[in-house]
Amino acid sequence: MLDEMDIKILRVLQQDATRAVADVGKEVGLSTTPCWRRIQRLEEAGVIKRKVAILDPERVNAGVTVFVQIKTDKHSNDWLQKFHDAVVDFPEVVEFYRMSGEIDYLLRVVVPDIAAYDRFYKKLIEKIAIAKVSSAFAIEQIKYTTALPLHFALATTKSAQSNKR
């Protein structure tokens, strides 16, 4: 269960997880030790999964984003496992979803250019049979964030507390 103080801490850490615990505590109104304990608890509970550096794709030559929609005519567990194993091996695939609706899978792929995407595509179809692939190249990134909306977490906590009464 998250409380309002946990949410404040998470908001700060989502913006900059490298900040000293004392600075985080000061911003949210806690002394260092209670703030550190809360962060530890959030990590142990799996709320904080990991702390990473977010890189500039252009500066690491991965500035082209391609959304790849995949439709399959195979829906067996064996095919799904083979597809999963094939896709997770590609470092170009930074997001991978099984979808509802018209498409079965959606990949977000980052590459330096169209030629690199073509090489990725050829390696992918070499590993696994796919019924239909549609690729859409992002022209402009309008919004990008790794910060999750936290007001839902607090609403869930309040709702759970109300149900206990």
N, C-alpha and C positions, 0 to 999 in steps of 0.2 A: 504494500500500500504506500503510495506516495502522498506526501503532504505538501503544503504550500512552500515550505522551506526547501524541500527536495526539488520542487519545480524551479525555484529561483536558482538553485545551484546548477541544475541541468541546463537552464537557459544560458548561464555564464559559460559553462564548459562547452556547450555546443558552438559558441562563438570563438573560444580560444582555450583549448584543453591544456595548454602549456603554462597557464597562469599559476602562480604560487598559491597554495592552499590559503595562506594568510590573506592574499589579495581577494580571492574568491569569498572567503569568510567576511572580509570587510565590506565587500559589495553587497552581500546578502544579509548582513547584520548578525553574523556569528563570530565567535572567537575561533582561533585556528583549530584547536583540538576537536570541538564538536563538528566543525565543518569537515575535517579530515575523516572523522568517524562516519559521517553521513556519506561521503564520497566512497569510502571503503565498503559500506553497506550496499550502496547502489551498484558497485562493481561486483560484489559477491552475489547479489541478487540477479545479475545479468542485465540490469537496466542499462548500465554503461558496458557495452560489449568490448570496445577497444578504443584506443586513442591513436590517431593517425595524422600524417601530414597530408594536406590537400594540395596537389600539384597543379601548376598551370599547364594545361594540355599543349598549348602552343610551344611552350619552352622545352617540352620533352618530346616534341615532334609527334604528337598524337592529337592534332587539332581538328581532324575530320570525324564527326559523329555520324554514325549510320544506324538507323533503326531498322532491324531486320525482322520481318513478319514471316513466320513459318507455318505452313499448313501441312499436315500429314494425313495419310490414309491408313496409317498403322497406329493402333491404340493399345498395343500389348505392353505388359510390364517389361518384357525383354527389350522391345524397341526403345521404350522410354529410358531404360537404364543405359543402353548403348548410346542413345542420343545425349543423355546427361554426361556420360563419360567423355564423349567426343567434345562437347561444348566447353566443359570446365577446363579442358586442357589448353584452350586458346586464351592467351593473355589479352588479346584484343577485345574479348567479350568481358565487359565490365558490369553488365547486368543481364540477367537471364530469368524469364518468367514463363510459367505455364498459365495460359489465359482461358477465359470463357469467351464465348461469342464466335465471331467469324474466323479468327486465327487461333492456332493452337499454342504457339510460342512466340515470345517477343524477346529479341536480343538488342542490347545497346552495345555497339561495337565502336571502338575508337582506333583510328589509323592515321598515318601521315597524309595519305592521298588516295585517289580512286584506284590507282594501280595496286596499292597495298591491300585495299578492300577486295579487289579482284583475286589476289593471291589467297587471301583468307577464305573467300567464297569457294574457290577451287579446292582448297584443302578440306573445307567442311564437307562438301558434297562427295569428296573422295572417301571420307570416313563413314558417312551415313546417307541412306536414301531418304530424300525429302520430296513430298508431292509437289509443293509450291513454295517458292521463296519470293518475297517482295521486299525491296530495299528502298528506304527513303533517306536521303542525305540531308542533314540539318543545315540550313542556310545561315541561320543566326540563332544564337542562344539568348533568349530573352530573360529567362530566370533560371538560376541554378542555386540550389542550397542543399546542404546536407543536414541542416537543422530541422528536426521534426517539430510539428505543432504540439505544444505541451498542454494546451487547455483541455484536450481530450483526456489526458491522464488524470488531471485533477477532477474532472467531472466524473470519471469512473470511480475514483476514490470516494468522492462525496456520496455518490449513488450507493456504493457498497456500505458506507457507514449508515446511511438512511435505512437501508434494508435490514440492518442488524437491530434497529430499534424496535 
